[in-house]
Amino acid sequence: MGKLRLKKHLAALPKEDVIRLVLDLYDANKEAKMYLETYLTPDYSVALEKYKKIIRDEFFPARGFSDKPSFATCRKAISDFKKLKADAISLGDLMLYYIELGCEYTMTFGDMWEQYYTTLETNFDKALKHICEYGLEEHFRQRIKSMLNSTDCGWGFSDTLWDMYYEHFGYQD
């Protein structure tokens, strides 16, 4: 079913049936529940912390050791948070958090495999594009520089991140 068909069907329903449908959806699906709660009270801090925890657990689980963090899980967390229609700063925060943990992980456990670095570089570029698109450079500049200054590891990873930083933010500092 497409959106147009759904819209027509919902428009034909009595108001009480639409309310009942939304309440059933709220009860049936955790993501729908979070979306509706965020819609009614647009405070993204609770959702942001939930998704940060998902990402943190991929790199640094509360128990044990993560020998191979799931980038798919991290990307899904960011995608799910984005679906909540989060504000640009909160989304940028989560996107950067992902990269920060990836850098912290490699600085803690040593050099990683090439695809690890490539994936983080790709996602760092996405974060920088988001930050620049919404004019948030000054909000995130020091945080990014702090991360980059504390990351020095193999495969030219640090150099690539700095190159991306300068490409998006320029050389002023």
C-alpha positions as CSV (number, residue, x, y, z in Angstrom):
1,M,0.0,0.0,0.0
2,G,1.3,3.4,-0.9
3,K,1.0,6.7,1.0
4,L,-1.7,8.0,-1.3
5,R,-3.9,5.0,-0.8
6,L,-3.3,5.1,3.0
7,K,-4.2,8.8,3.0
8,K,-7.4,8.2,1.2
9,H,-8.4,5.4,3.5
10,L,-7.6,7.4,6.6
11,A,-9.5,10.4,5.3
12,A,-12.6,8.3,4.9
13,L,-12.5,6.9,8.5
14,P,-14.4,8.6,11.4
15,K,-12.1,10.5,13.8
16,E,-12.6,7.9,16.5
17,D,-11.3,5.1,14.2
18,V,-8.2,7.1,13.3
19,I,-7.5,7.7,17.1
20,R,-8.0,4.0,17.8
21,L,-5.6,3.1,14.9
22,V,-2.9,5.5,16.2
23,L,-3.3,4.1,19.7
24,D,-3.0,0.5,18.4
25,L,0.1,1.4,16.4
26,Y,1.5,3.0,19.6
27,D,1.0,-0.2,21.5
28,A,2.2,-2.5,18.7
29,N,5.5,-1.0,17.7
30,K,8.3,0.4,19.8
31,E,9.6,2.7,17.0
32,A,6.1,4.1,16.4
33,K,5.8,4.7,20.2
34,M,9.0,6.6,20.3
35,Y,8.1,8.6,17.2
36,L,4.7,9.6,18.6
37,E,6.2,10.5,22.0
38,T,8.8,12.6,20.3
39,Y,6.2,14.2,18.0
40,L,4.1,15.2,21.0
41,T,7.0,16.3,23.2
42,P,9.9,17.3,20.8
43,D,12.6,16.7,23.4
44,Y,15.2,14.6,21.6
45,S,17.5,14.1,24.6
46,V,16.0,10.8,25.7
47,A,16.0,9.4,22.2
48,L,19.5,10.7,21.6
49,E,20.8,8.9,24.7
50,K,19.1,5.7,23.7
51,Y,20.7,5.7,20.2
52,K,24.1,6.8,21.7
53,K,23.9,3.7,24.0
54,I,23.2,1.5,21.0
55,I,26.3,2.8,19.3
56,R,28.5,2.7,22.4
57,D,27.5,-0.9,23.0
58,E,28.8,-1.8,19.6
59,F,32.3,-0.5,20.4
60,F,32.4,-0.8,24.2
61,P,29.8,-3.2,25.5
62,A,29.0,-3.0,29.2
63,R,30.3,-6.6,29.6
64,G,33.0,-8.3,27.6
65,F,34.8,-7.1,24.6
66,S,33.6,-6.2,21.1
67,D,36.0,-7.8,18.7
68,K,34.2,-6.5,15.6
69,P,31.7,-3.7,16.0
70,S,28.7,-3.8,13.7
71,F,28.7,-0.8,11.5
72,A,25.3,-1.8,10.2
73,T,23.9,-1.5,13.8
74,C,25.5,2.0,14.2
75,R,24.1,3.2,10.8
76,K,20.6,1.8,11.7
77,A,20.7,3.7,15.0
78,I,21.5,6.9,13.2
79,S,18.8,6.2,10.6
80,D,16.2,5.4,13.2
81,F,17.0,8.6,15.1
82,K,16.8,10.6,11.9
83,K,13.3,9.1,11.3
84,L,12.2,10.8,14.5
85,K,12.7,14.1,12.7
86,A,15.4,15.1,15.1
87,D,16.8,18.6,15.1
88,A,20.0,19.2,13.1
89,I,22.2,19.6,16.1
90,S,21.1,16.4,17.8
91,L,21.5,14.4,14.6
92,G,25.0,15.9,14.0
93,D,25.8,15.0,17.6
94,L,24.9,11.4,17.1
95,M,26.7,11.2,13.8
96,L,29.9,12.6,15.3
97,Y,29.5,10.3,18.4
98,Y,29.7,7.3,16.1
99,I,33.0,8.5,14.6
100,E,34.4,9.5,18.0
101,L,33.8,6.0,19.4
102,G,35.3,4.4,16.2
103,C,38.4,6.5,16.8
104,E,38.5,5.8,20.5
105,Y,38.1,2.0,19.7
106,T,41.1,2.0,17.4
107,M,43.2,4.1,19.8
108,T,42.3,1.7,22.6
109,F,42.8,-1.6,20.8
110,G,45.3,-0.8,18.1
111,D,45.2,-0.8,14.3
112,M,42.1,-2.2,12.6
113,W,41.4,-3.6,9.2
114,E,41.2,-1.4,6.1
115,Q,37.4,-1.6,5.7
116,Y,37.0,-0.4,9.3
117,Y,38.8,2.8,8.5
118,T,37.1,3.2,5.1
119,T,33.7,2.9,6.8
120,L,34.5,5.5,9.5
121,E,35.9,7.9,6.8
122,T,32.7,7.6,4.8
123,N,30.5,8.3,7.8
124,F,32.7,11.1,9.0
125,D,32.3,12.7,5.5
126,K,28.5,12.3,5.9
127,A,28.6,14.0,9.3
128,L,30.7,16.9,8.0
129,K,28.3,17.4,5.1
130,H,25.3,17.4,7.5
131,I,27.1,19.9,9.8
132,C,28.0,22.2,6.9
133,E,24.5,21.9,5.3
134,Y,22.9,23.2,8.5
135,G,25.6,25.8,9.2
136,L,26.7,24.1,12.4
137,E,30.5,24.4,11.9
138,E,31.1,26.7,14.8
139,H,28.9,24.5,17.1
140,F,31.0,21.4,16.3
141,R,34.4,22.7,15.3
142,Q,36.2,22.3,18.6
143,R,34.7,18.9,19.3
144,I,35.9,17.6,15.9
145,K,39.3,19.1,16.3
146,S,39.7,17.5,19.7
147,M,38.7,14.1,18.2
148,L,41.2,14.5,15.3
149,N,44.0,15.6,17.6
150,S,43.5,12.5,19.8
151,T,43.5,10.1,16.8
152,D,46.8,9.0,15.4
153,C,46.7,5.5,13.9
154,G,47.5,3.5,10.8
155,W,46.6,3.2,7.2
156,G,46.6,7.0,6.7
157,F,43.3,7.2,8.6
158,S,44.2,10.3,10.6
159,D,45.5,12.1,7.6
160,T,42.3,11.3,5.6
161,L,40.1,12.6,8.4
162,W,42.1,15.8,8.6
163,D,41.9,16.2,4.8
164,M,38.1,15.9,5.1
165,Y,38.0,18.4,7.9
166,Y,39.9,21.0,5.8
167,E,37.9,20.2,2.7
168,H,34.6,21.1,4.6
169,F,35.8,23.7,7.1
170,G,38.7,25.2,5.3
171,Y,42.1,26.0,6.8
172,Q,41.1,28.9,9.0
173,D,41.8,28.3,12.7
